[in-house]
Structures are given as structure tokens and as C-alpha cells.
Amino acid sequence: MWLEFRVKEFIKNNPKIVKKQNKYVWGKSKTLTKIPKDTILLLRTIGIIHGDGNMSNERILISEKEFDFQIRLHNYFKKLFGMEFNIYQDKNRNTFYLHSKNKVVYNFLNQVLEIPKGSIRKNIKIPSYFENLNQNEINSYVEGLFDAEGSVKIKQAELNFCSNSKILFDFVKEILNKNEIIFSPYSKKREERKNIEYNIYGKNNLKNFQSRIGFSHPTKIKKLTKHIS
């Protein structure tokens, strides 16, 4: 498996990582960390990080406006790595932040999963190991992207994906085409940045999206279900 090989290389190249009780620690740290095995959940989480994450100074930070989804994402990390996150609210920005410092996980995300340090949106690249993924794994990653960057209209059967990353835009285009999901591109300038948007219309088309990619975001699931039921 692609993940198992990359994990072995990661542990081999980081002599400070020590195995204890079937978990791992960094040097003298007391924080025990699991190495994930669930590739579907892991790739969904990578998609969310690519959309809403930041990695700086050994800190993992993910922003989101809805508390319930941050709890769900916290549980993803707990299942994958056995780690706890802190959640705090910035009321001025109406945003919740999930954050943690964990050297093993931080370096795992960067070295094994190729998530860039700093501003992820500015430095993002499609990871090299994606060429070894099956379609279910790829779709799970795109699900995470839509959890972070997608939205569902309330009054009409319309779903949107918006990003200012041409790399993500082109990748999502390829995957939507492979899944036979019909979409319309649209670009607009917002706050001095050019955002690119895909619009997915129609009940049957949204049903196709739900069955092949879907959401894990509770509010977006609810809105989408209302349109296709």
C-alpha cells in the first residue's frame, strides 16, 4: 500500500521518533501518537486541510465557521492519530479554530502526506502519491475539499465549489468529469483575488454528486438532502 511504504520511510528518516506501546513519540515528548491506517478518512481530512488549513511553527490550524463540523474534524484526528485538538472561537470573525502542536503529526502531514508548511493555499501542490490512489480514495479527498470550499444554496438546487487555487480548480475539474458530474465554471474577483467557481445545478446532477462524492459537513449534508429528497 502507498501509505504503508511512505510511513516506513518517514520513521526511518526521523531517528527522533520512538515507538512506545504501539504508538509513537518525538524524542522526550510524552504525547503518544498513532500512525493512521484508514486511508479513506485520512484523504478526506487532507482535503479539508488543503481547503481550510495552515501549518506554521509545528502548529496545525484549521478554520471553520460551524462548531459541529470542528467537533467532527476533531474526532477524525482522534481516530487517525489518537490526538486531541483545542477549539477556540474568534467572535469578531465568526470562526472556530481547531489547533494543536504535535511534532509527530506535524511532520507526518508535511513529509508523508506532502502538506506544505505555512499558507497551504499559496503553496499547495497535488501530492505525488495521488497517482497510486484508487477512485474511492480520490473521491474521498475531493469530498474533503467540498467540505471546506463547497456550499449549497438554500432556495434552489445548486452546489458551488470556490477556490483561488488554479491547481485545485483543475484537479477538481478532472475528478468531476471522471464522475460524470455536470458543472459550469465561473470566475470573479473578490478582495483583490481572482476566485474560480464551479456551479453544479439540478436535482439529478446533485444526486449524482451525493452518490459519488458527497459531504461529511453536517449542515451541507442537510441542505443537499433537502434538494434531492
Residue, then its C-alpha position, 0 to 999 in steps of 0.5 A: m500500500w502507498l501509505e504503508f511504504r511512505v510511513k516506513e520511510f518517514i520513521k526511518n528518516n526521523p531517528k527522533i521518533v520512538k515507538k512506545q506501546n504501539k504508538y509513537v513519540w518525538g524524542k522526550s515528548k510524552t504525547l503518544t501518537k498513532i500512525p493512521k491506517d484508514t486511508i479513506l478518512l485520512l484523504r478526506t481530512i487532507g482535503i479539508i486541510h488543503g481547503d481550510g488549513n495552515m501549518s506554521n511553527e509545528r502548529i496545525l490550524i484549521s478554520e471553520k465557521e460551524f462548531d459541529f463540523q470542528i467537533r467532527l474534524h476533531n474526532y477524525f484526528k482522534k481516530l487517525f492519530g489518537m490526538e486531541f485538538n483545542i477549539y477556540q472561537d474568534k467572535n469578531r470573525n465568526t470562526f472556530y479554530l481547531h489547533s494543536k502542536n504535535k511534532v509527530v503529526y506535524n511532520f507526518l502531514n508535511q513529509v508523508l502526506e506532502i502538506p506544505k508548511g505555512s499558507i497551504r493555499k499559496n503553496i499547495k501542490i497535488p501530492s505525488y502519491f495521488e497517482n497510486l490512489n484508487q477512485n474511492e480514495i480520490n473521491s474521498y479527498v475531493e469530498g474533503l475539499f467540498d467540505a471546506e470550499g463547497s456550499v449549497k444554496i438554500k432556495q434552489a438546487e445548486l452546489n458551488f465549489c470556490s477556490n483561488s487555487k488554479i491547481l485545485f480548480d483543475f484537479v477538481k475539474e478532472i475528478l468531476n468529469k471522471n464522475e460524470i458530474i455536470f458543472s459550469p465554471y465561473s470566475k470573479k474577483r473578490e478582495e483583490r483575488k481572482n476566485i474560480e467557481y464551479n456551479i453544479y445545478g439540478k436535482n439529478n446532477l446533485k444526486n449524482f454528486q451525493s452518490r459519488i462524492g458527497f459531504s461529511h459537513p453536517t449542515k451541507i449534508k442537510k441542505l443537499t438532502k433537502h434538494i434531492s429528497 
